[in-house]
């Protein structure tokens, strides 16, 4: 009792001492987060509540560099990606995305285009961050739905004919009146334990259920594991190392209002990559419905409007200039103007995005290139690559890749669609507008290659 009384007296004396000090004015009021520009901290803004003003958000790129931007409270993920594309001078090909990354939990997910960035960051932990990177497969299921939804995993496929048009498959997922269902076995990590249990699951619009008795769908045998409305689905990037999963195809359902602890997560594991993709894609479709299709259509509508606008612009409002000489001159020839624009764009991209060198060699020098690569293969980095002009097809290119001390060649063929020329490495299954876009894709995805591209070869000694 005596000790508590002494402590109380000391606290009162300290309060009196501080209150008697004169108030010191703040010399930097603009750095103390005024109401017009508050600094967003995790948990400061409850999800779903309206907000006003501007907020500070930090975005990280793939190389670890961070960029701080000030955004309004109603800015969506798509709008922020457009802003970052403009500020970073990236190619606007509608493949950029904002990724919510949790390094301690080993989770990440791609934000939907309509989600508000401020509300998402308010529900993130202090160690979490936003990543700005490309995601080519974000809406791929709209183009090839049958590859994303195997017949044995979609319940209504077994009750109708075996041949289902892609449009009908997506309509059943997007329409609220239909009731498709994803079903199959999943490994579930038991709460508070390191063990996994194989359970038969059902994914519906109302949530994710597990059957307590085999594959029974009776209501008395179904147990709700997660609600789609109040949860988000993440990819587990730590794999077997953190959770000891039975396979490498983990995903997780995380509640929006949770504190981000492991006991609040529902960690699941599929048998293969197609199964995991099916569960995660169906989760997004069931949660957002027709909004996802609208997000998918916006870039296409924007491209149509821009092309219409570019045709309607008066020829006298924009002129091409040549500043190669002492005095600039107006380029009157349309062919010369287009050639100058392409040359300027190519020079800018090479200067700012030096990814690889396209090498044009004749037959004699081609053998020297191969000899150089083979002789020095022990000194090369793994996954070193270069691009060169094809000798058998002058319109094509060849990707030369060093993999496991062996030199492999892959032909890049041009293909035309709707009057536009594309480049493809897999006979038109995956098409790209230029070679830089192709390399960026295969740096993130292995595809038909034996490995991802990593080290560009920019100098070849002949």
C-alpha positions, 0 to 999 in steps of 0.5 A: 500500500505504501509503494502504491501511494508513493507511485501515485504521488509521483505521477501527480507531481509529474502531471503538475510539472508538465502542466506548468510548462508554457506551450511551445508552438509547432514550427511545422504544422504541415507535417502533422497530418492536417485534416485535409491530408491525413496519413493513413495508418492500419486500423484508422479507418474502419472498412466500409465506412464513408471517408473524405479527404486525401490519404498517403499510401506507399506502393512498392515495385518488384525491385523493392523501391517504394513510392509515396502517393497522395490519393483521395479516399474514393480512389479505386485500385484501377485508378491508382494503377493508371496513376502509377503507370503514368508516373512510372512511364510504363506501357499501359497494356491493362495488365498492371495490378495492385497486390495486397502483400502480407510478408509475415503471414505469407499471403497475397492477393490481387485487388479487384479494380473497383475496390477502394485502396484506402479501405483496404489499407485500413484493414491491413497490418503494420507490416503489410504493403501494396505491390505494383506489378503485372498480372496477365491472368487476372481476367483470363477466365472470361476468355477461356472459362472451360479451362478454369472450371473442370466439369467434375468440380462444377455441380450443375455440369453433372446434371446437364449435358457434358458439352457446355458453351463457355457463355452459358458457363459464365452466365450461370456464375454471374447471374444471381438467379442460378445456383452453380456449385464448386465441389471437391476434396480439399486439405484443411489445416486444423485450427491450432494444430500442424495437422491437415485433414482431407475434407469434401468441400462445397463453395456456394454464394452463401459461403464455403461449407465442408461435409461432416459425413463423406460427400453428403450435401444434406444441411445437417451434414454441412458446416460453414467454414467461411463467409464470402461477404466478409472474407477475401481469398489469398494465395499462400506464397510460403508453401510447405515451409511455414504450414507443412502443407501436403501439396504446393497449391495452398490458398487461404480465406482471411476475414476482413475485420480480423487482426491477421493472426494465424488462428483466424485464417482458413488455410486450404490446400488443393491437389493441383494448380487447376483445382486451386485456380478453380476454387479461387476464381469461383470465390471471386465470381460468387463474391462480386458477380457481374461487377467483375465482368464490368471491370473486365469490359472497361479497358476494352470500352476505353480502347474503343473510345480512344481509337474513335477519338483519335480518328475524330481529332482534326489533322491541324490540331496535332503536328509532327516535328523533326528536331534533328537539325538546328531548326525544327521543321514540321513533317508533312509526309504522313509516312515519315511522321509515323516512322518518326513516332515509332522511332522515338517511342522505340528509343525511349523504351530502350533507354528506360526499359533495357530488357534485352537485345534483339540480335540480327546475325547471318548464318556464319555469325549465328554459329559463333553466337552458339559457340560463344554461349556453349563455350562459356556456359559454365560462366553464365548465370542460370536462365540467361536469355537473348532474342535474335532474328530467325534465320528460317523465317525473316519475320520471326524471332528466336528466344535463346535460353541457357537452362541447366548448362544447355542452350535451347532455342524457341521460335517466336512467330508473328500472327495476325488478328483483326488487322493487328500483328501479335507475337506468340511463343506457343502457336497463338495460345498466348499473344503479345503486341511486342517482344518487350511485353512477351519477355515481361510475361515470361519473366513472371510466368514459365508457360511453355518454357522450361523456366522463367526468364531472369538474366537478359544478355545485352552484350554478345562477343562475336 
